[in-house]
């Protein structure tokens, strides 16, 4: 067995066995249970299609003769409903013709009866290896398609170091995670990292932005809908919950979720059950939920716009991301990563930022956080025609940060000296708490001063 197959065998799969012989079903289930796979057994094509509509299967074993019905026809029907499904046909009437026909219908392998446990194990290893390679290809394609640079995990700011460490710890569990922090502070990137570090990393990662869709479309995007469920539903939509089976679903700005959907999300979190829009059938899914918000959900609960029971169900583990201005010592490295990304995207070889630009980066308040820094770097790369990005390539909104050298005793307002001093102390310390201690003011006063000066 090669290395890929060895890795693949450690990933449990959801299996479907379709055979009209009860002894075969029991024997196969017993074997697969010992291999730590989840197994569902049925005896008829009707039951097989019913189960395929309720669960997401990775692999199906289908007997060619199912009483008076054809297993070959079932292969086509299963693949029409679940194109990703891998199907192995099994039969006591093995022939070259039936093997060829099974492959034409979309089966990936063929297993004649009677078969031994070692043969079943070999088939599992082959299919698991194919499945793993497909998932790796999908992940690589996602990397090629992504339009955002990776954010550096190195930080000089102790609270950010604790954020990364906590994210690594919770990634090993299936617990719901709530990411808090200002808009643009990197909550989506952190959710992706938690997924990447988890045992679900070879499964899909999906994102739903709750404020971006109407109530009807948001429910459909989340749980799916059947054809004709509402005006414009011209085809069936499985929904993000189903498409992220075994993986992670990130719900951005969860505070904007309508009350009517909150109850359905709560049920899914508690029971892993849901229904598609326009369909009464109850379905199950194994999906981890990570949520994020920059809103005060406790206030939303108090005002009645957010369910209290859902709030406490989501509030298992909280991770609060600091604003970019609070980790100004990290900005140079984050900007360098972004520069490398946009250099490659725009086929340029810009070497870096001028000292003046880096100083402005440290002193600027970054109200849009990492998202704003991304836009600034991308803009500068596009406009730059030299080997270094200079101050002239920064947007006008940052011009106020460019300050002349100010000396004590200069004929300027005391407020301007106070602003410059606070900026410099914040740039030279590793946290807001440390800056407040140096300035000998409390954090609340420093927060008001930063808001006053736009720091």
Protein Blocks (a to p, Z undefined) as FASTA:
>chain_A
ZZklmmmmmpccddddddfbfklmmmmmmmmmmnopacdddfbfklmmmmmmmpccfbdc
ddfbghjacfklmmmmmmmmmmmbccddddfbdcfklmmmmmmnopabdcdddddfklmm
mmmmmmmmmmmmmmmmmmmmmmmmpccdcddfbdfbfklmmmmmmmmmmmmpmbdcdded
dehilpmmmmmmmmmmmmklmpccddddfklpcfklmmmmmnopaehkaghiabccebjm
lmmgoiacddehkllpcfklmmmmmmmmmnopacdehiabdcddddddddddfbdfklmm
mnopacfklmmmmmmbccddddfklmmmlmmmmmmmmmmmmmmmnopabfbdcfklmmmm
mmpgolnlmmlmmmmmmmmmmmpcbfbdcfklpcfklmmmmccdddehiacdfklmmmmm
mmmmmmmpcbfklmmmmnopafklmmmmmmmnoZZ
